[in-house]
Amino acid sequence: MEARLIRAAALAAVLLASMGARYPSANFIVETADGKLAAQIAQAAEQYRHDLAVEWLGQAMPNWAQPCLMTVRAGPGLGAGGATTFVFDRGEVFGWRMTIQGSVERIFDSVLPHEITHTIYASHFRRPLPRWADEGGATSVEHFSEKQKHRTMLVEFLRTGRGIAFNQMFSMTEYPADVMPLYAQAYALSEYLILHGGRRKYVEFLGEGLRDGQWAAALAHHYGIADLTTLQNTWVSWVAQGFPKPRPQPPVAAVAAAAGTAAQVAYPAKQGRPEPNLIYRIRDPRAGTPGPAGDAKPPAAVAAAAQVLPADGWQPAGALKPPAAAAATEQVARPQLMEPSRQIILEWNQQ
């Protein structure tokens, strides 16, 4: 009898070990094979949720009504990435689910902050963001080594005509067939804007653009940039210069004193420098349960290519209208590789 009990206990221990460990915190329930790692990830997730909310929104967020179930696969041979789902319904957001993977190092310094930034955006805006803004902002909090990969890819994409014109990118509600240029370009544009105003201004800019879709007006209001044409031209120039860091402006009083005058000195704006992983799609729950993001077929090629002209201007091919929002939508975040596009939209040459 005692031997049977010992065998039963041993079998139960083996089964529990094979099922992995679960660690709950205020806003996350982390499931992974290693109980100690599960606790560390849950604690890091809570810390990121607090700290990044303060950076993006200016204040911490209240706890969610229900915690986010997070499934983690960690290992040295796993590529870094994640998938996050949640539901928007009549101004509410809930149903948090997150799956992440990668080396332990990349999980802590890149995947976790990236995925949690998406949840912060969703909690704040209560509606889907444009693809570029959601992905770009989330990638901006990753480790420098991950961001550097996007810079390298971006230069190659722009050299080979795989860039996306800004009037097209700002109106995208679905991912293009050639998805990696969107990741790289979204990151670099988001970082450019963040370097010229900070994270809170970036969020305020997105909020204004979302309200009425007037992105040019929001751009002029928050960044003093006239329109998407001007933004695209200055951004391409900045990339071609090698992502230079913005130069700090000395205090006005110090400059005036050095010049021997009490006059106020005005400083022109300087060009700055910025320093992927999540893709979402919208589904109407009434149409049935969404399948994996990889099941979604990319939309037909966008109507006509926007052509970038030389320095004298830029002619958009027509704005894309986002579809009307369903009463409830599910947002799914997941990286995926697509066939490259042959369309030449941006022209860029490095000296």
N, C-alpha and C positions, 0 to 999 in steps of 0.2 A: 504493500500500500504506500509506504513512504517513498519507495523507489519510483512508483508511478507519479506521485505528487512532484517529486524532483524533476522527472522528465517533462511533466506538464508545465512546470514553472519555466524550465529551460526553453521549451518550445514557445511559450508565450513571450519570453524575452527576445527570442529570435524574430518572432513575428512583429513585435513592436519595433525592433531595430530596423527591420526591412521596410516598415511603414514610414519611418522617419520620425522626426520630433516636431512638436508644435509649441510655439512660444507666443502667448498673447501679451499685448500692451494696450494702451488706451485707444489707439487708432489702427493697429495692425495685428493680424494673427499670422505669424511667420511659420511656414512649414518647410523643413529641409531635413536632410539625413542626419545632420550633426546638431544635437541639442544646444551645445555651447554656441555654435555659430548662429543658430536661430535666435538666441537671446541677444547676441551682439548686433545682428542685423535689425532686429526690432528696435533696439535702443538707438541705433544709428538712424533708422527711419524716422523715429520720433524727433530726434534732434534736427535732422534735415527739414522735416515738416515745419518745425518751429522757426529755425533760422532762415530758411529760404522764404517763408511767408513774410517774415520781417523785412527781408531784402526786397522782395517783389511788391509787397502790399503796404509796408510800413507798420504792420502789426501782426501778431500771431493769430492763427485761426482757432475758433472753438473746436472741440472734438466733434468728429462725425457722429451721426446717430448710430451708425453701425460701422464696425471696423472693416478695414480692407484686408481681404484674405490674400496673402502673398506667398506664392510658391517659388522656391529658390533651388536652382541647380548650380552648384559651385564645383569648379575643377579647373586645373591648369590648361586643359586642352579645349575648353569651351570658349566660343566667341562671345564677346560682351553684347548684350542686348536685352530687350524686354518687351512685354505686351501688357497693356493696361486697358481695362474696360470699365465703363460706368454709364449710367443712364441719366439723360436729361428728360425731365417731365414737368411741364408747367412751372418752370422756374426753380425746380428742385433738382438736385443731383445726388445719386445714391448708387448702390449696387457695385461698390468698388471691388475690383479683382485685379491682381497684378501677378505676372509671371516674369521672373528675371533669371538671367544666367550669366556666367562668365567666371574668370578667375576671381578669387576672393578679393584681390587688390582692386580689380576693375569694378567689381560689384560695389565696393565701398566708395570709390572715388569718382565713379562715372555713372554706372547704371542706376543706382539708388537716387542720387540727386536729379538725374534726368527724368526718371519716371515720376518722382514726387513733385517735380515742377509742373508736370502735366496735371496732376491732381489739384495743385494750388490754383492753376489757371481755371480749371473746371469749377472749383469751389467758388472762385471769385466772379467769373463771368457768367456762369450758369448757362452757357451755350457754347457750341463749338467755335474754336478760333480758326482763322485761315490757316491752311496747312503750313505755310512758310513761317508764320509767327509762332505757332505752337512748337514746331520742331526746332526752329532756330533758337528760340528762347531757352528751351530745355537743353539743347546741346551746349549753350553758352556756359552752363554750370558744370560741365564735365572736366575731367583732368586735362591738362594742357596737351599731353601726348595724344589724346583722342581728338582734340580740336585741331592739332597740327595735321592730322591725317586729312581732315576736311579741307584745310588750306591747300595742301598739296594737290588733292583731287580737284579743287576748284580751279586752280591755275591751269591744269590740264584740260578741264572741261571748257573753259573759256578759250583756250588756244585752239581747240578742235571743233568749235562751233556748237557745243552742247549746252550753252548757257540758256537761261529762260528770261525773256524780256519782262521787265518789272510790271508792265500793265497786265501781262498774262499771269504772272506769278501771284500778284495781289488778288486776283479774282478766282484763283483755283479753289475748288471745293472737293476735288478728287485728285489723287496722285497721278502724275503722267506716267507713260510707259517707261520713259527713261528717268527713273526715280532718284538715282544717286546725285545727279546735278542739283536737284531740288534740295536735298539734304545739305550739301556743301554750300550752296548759294544762300539758303535760308539761315544757316549758322552765321556765315560771314556778314550778311546784312543785319541780322539781329545784334551781333557783337558790335558792328559799326554804330548802330543807333544807341546801344547801351553805353558805349564809350563816349558818346556825345550828349549824354543826359542822365545816365544811370538807369537802374532797373525799374524804379518807381515811375519815372517818366515814360519808359517803354510800355508799362502796363496802362498808364493813363492814355497814351497815344492809341494803343489797341482798343481801349474802351470807347474812345471817341470815334474811331474808324468803324467799329462794329455797330454803333448806334444808327448810323445812316448810310454807311458804305462810302462816304466821301473821304477817301484816304488821302487825296491831295490836300484837302482842307485841313485834315488832322495833322498831316506832315508839316504844313506851313505853320500851324498853330503851335506845335510842340517843339519843332526843330528849326523853324525859320527857313525851310527848304521849299521852294516854290511849288514843285510838282514832282511826279514820278520820273519825268524825263531828267530833270536836274539831279534828282537822287541817284538815278542809274548812272549818269555820266560821272558824277563825283565819286561814286562807289567803285566803278570800274577803274578809274584813275588811281584810287587809293589801293586797290588790289594790285594794280600794275606796279606801284611803288614798293610793294613788298609788305603791305599791312603796317605802315609806320605807326608808332605810338603817338598819341596826341601830346603836344608840347604844353606843359603847365604854364598858365598865365600868372605872372608876378602880380602882387597886390598893386592896385592903382596908386595908392599913396606913396609906395616905395619908388615907383617909376617916376612920379611927379617930382619927388624930392631929389632924385638923382638928376633930373633934368633942370633942377633949379627953378621950378615953377610949381605953383599950387593948382595948376589947371588939371582938370580930370582927363585921363587918358583912356581912349576907347581902343579895345583890342579886337581885331577881326577874328572870326571863328577859324580854328585850325582844323586841318584834316586829321582824322584819328586813325587808330588801328584796333581791329578787334583781336582778340587773342588767337551717331545719329541713330536714330535708334528707335524712333517711335513713329508709326504710321497709323492714322485712324481712318475709319469710314463711318458713315451715318446710315443707319437702317431704321425703318419704321417697324416697331415691335409687332404691329398688327399684321405685318407681312410674314411673320414666322420668326423662329429663332435664327439669328445670324450664324453662319458657319465660320470657319477660320478665315482670317483676313486674306490668306493666300488663295482662297476660293474666289475672291472678288475679281472680276474681269476688269482690266483697265478700260476707261472710257475711250471712245473714238477720239482721234487726234483733234485737238482744239481747232476750232473753225479755220483760222488762217494765221500764219506766222506773223508775229509783230517784227517789223524790220527796224534795226537800229541804224540810223543814218550817221554820217560823220558829225563833227562837232556842231554843225548848224542846226541839228534837230533830230526828232524821233517821231515816227509816224505809227501810232498804235493800229492794230488791225481790228479793233473793236473789243469792247469790254464784255466779259462773260458774266452772266447773271447767276447768282447762287440759287438753287432750288428753294422753294418755300419749305420752312422747317415743319416737320411732323409734330404732332402733339407730344410724342415721346420718341427720343432717339437714343440709340446706343452708340457710344464712341469706343472704337477698338484701336489700340496702338500696337503696331507690330512692324518690324523691319522686313523688307522683302526686296529681292533683286529682280530687275526687269530688263528686257532687251533694250539696248541703246537706241536713242532716236537719231535719225539722219538729218533732222531739221536744223538749219543754221539760223539761230535767232540773235545771238550776241557775237560781236566781233571784238576781239581784244588781242593786243600784241604787247609782249614784254620787251622793253628795250634791252 
